[in-house]
Amino acid sequence: MGVSIGIIGANGRMGRAIAAQAAGLGADVAGGIDRGAASEGDAASLARLADVLIDFSSPAALAGTLAAAQGAGTPLVIGTTGLGPDHHAAIDAAAGTIAVLQTANTSLGVNLLAALVEQAARRLGPDWDIDIVEMHHRHKVDAPSGTALLLGAAATAGRGAAEGALDHYAHDGRREEGGIYYASLRGGSVAGDHQVVFAAEGERIEFGHRAESREIFARGAIRAALWLAGRPAGRYTMADVLGFG
């Protein structure tokens, strides 16, 4: 028997992708719940059945998921995006009693990209402009994407500033030295394109990642769940899974 996972948001696109990929990666699906599928059980009962929970539901459902995971002592992978300060405070509190891995993107490639962006920002001076451009399918609501913000946080960390301190979401043509600027595009069925551009006088460096299917996020989420199973209480990231956290 492999590690058993419970899926919160089982009927969503990511939930279905995780269920389809689990067996091939050595995980068993203990069950899943969704707001429209109460017959599958609730978060508390699923948490008691599973070795690890994976949550790709909605910010509004997070409090219930955290309570269920804590009640059962079950580790939790959170891939839900659009989280605010209150959500992160709740995750910090839960991490005092259970293992929690929260990430804006479960792709292994994206998380490696974030590490490269942080290193580049650390080594290049503030005279290098940083722009982050992302595109997603027409149904994605939050902008910039959680992944864009993850990449921005990596750049900010590389520059030694507080998270979000350098972020600019609107651009009137003037630039602040050291600032990080975002652009968001929505259309079609794009799973996720991200580009980070470092530009200076006479040269530029471009880092990019293109998601060709949601399977990459499902595989990353399952790998994170397998890694998280049995870990002590604490807050973890995909960088820990990859071994450079």
C-alpha positions, -999 to 999 in steps of 0.1 A, spaced: 0 0 0 13 34 -9 6 67 9 -31 74 8 -42 109 -2 -75 127 4 -84 153 -22 -103 185 -12 -118 199 -43 -121 165 -60 -144 176 -88 -123 205 -99 -98 203 -128 -69 198 -105 -87 174 -82 -95 151 -112 -60 154 -125 -45 143 -91 -69 113 -89 -59 102 -124 -21 105 -117 -19 91 -82 -16 54 -88 12 58 -113 32 77 -87 28 53 -59 -1 69 -41 -36 56 -32 -67 79 -33 -85 75 1 -114 96 -13 -123 131 -22 -149 158 -13 -162 188 -31 -188 214 -23 -213 198 -46 -206 162 -36 -215 159 1 -223 122 -3 -185 116 -6 -181 127 30 -168 158 47 -133 170 54 -131 157 89 -139 121 79 -116 122 49 -88 135 71 -92 105 93 -90 81 63 -60 97 45 -23 98 53 -21 133 36 -47 158 24 -43 178 -8 -64 209 -11 -71 226 -44 -105 240 -35 -111 277 -27 -98 302 -2 -133 302 15 -129 264 22 -94 267 37 -105 272 74 -126 241 73 -98 221 57 -72 233 83 -96 224 112 -101 189 98 -64 183 92 -55 195 127 -83 175 143 -70 143 127 -33 152 129 -31 147 91 -4 165 70 -18 189 44 -7 201 10 -23 234 0 -23 244 -37 -52 268 -35 -43 302 -49 -58 337 -41 -49 334 -4 -47 366 17 -29 375 49 -56 360 71 -53 327 53 -15 327 57 -19 335 94 -42 305 98 -17 283 80 11 295 103 -11 286 133 -19 251 119 17 245 112 23 245 150 6 211 152 7 195 118 29 194 87 16 219 61 31 226 27 16 256 10 26 267 -25 12 288 -53 24 263 -78 32 226 -74 51 223 -107 87 212 -100 99 232 -130 83 265 -117 98 260 -83 133 254 -98 126 286 -118 119 305 -86 153 294 -72 171 307 -104 152 340 -102 162 345 -66 198 338 -74 198 362 -104 182 390 -84 208 385 -56 237 388 -80 224 416 -103 221 451 -90 189 472 -87 197 489 -120 184 457 -136 147 461 -142 125 431 -134 92 424 -152 70 393 -146 45 385 -174 19 357 -170 -9 343 -191 -37 319 -181 -70 306 -194 -100 330 -196 -116 315 -165 -88 323 -141 -100 351 -117 -70 362 -96 -44 384 -111 -14 385 -109 -14 347 -107 -1 330 -75 28 318 -95 37 353 -107 36 364 -70 58 334 -61 84 344 -87 81 381 -75 87 369 -39 118 350 -51 131 382 -68 124 403 -37 141 378 -14 171 379 -37 172 417 -34 170 415 4 137 433 7 105 424 26 80 404 6 58 426 -15 79 457 -8 90 461 -44 58 450 -62 41 472 -87 8 460 -102 1 491 -124 26 509 -147 23 544 -159 56 544 -178 78 555 -150 99 530 -132 112 528 -96 147 516 -93 147 480 -79 109 477 -85 92 445 -97 65 450 -123 37 425 -132 16 421 -163 -14 396 -165 -30 382 -197 -62 361 -198 -75 341 -227 -82 308 -243 -72 276 -225 -37 285 -215 -26 263 -185 0 288 -174 28 307 -191 53 328 -170 82 349 -180 107 368 -158 127 394 -176 158 411 -161 167 441 -183 197 465 -181 213 489 -205 222 469 -236 213 434 -224 185 413 -209 181 379 -193 148 360 -197 136 331 -176 105 313 -186 82 283 -179 53 270 -200 28 246 -186 15 224 -214 -11 205 -192 -24 204 -157 -7 170 -153 25 187 -142 8 203 -113 -9 171 -103 24 152 -104 41 179 -83 13 179 -58 14 141 -54 52 142 -50 48 169 -23 22 147 -5 45 117 -6 74 138 8 52 154 35 38 121 49 54 115 83 71 149 85 70 167 119 48 197 124 59 228 105 54 249 74 71 236 43 75 247 7 82 230 -27 118 241 -22 120 217 7 106 189 -16 133 197 -42 160 198 -15 171 234 -16 147 249 10 
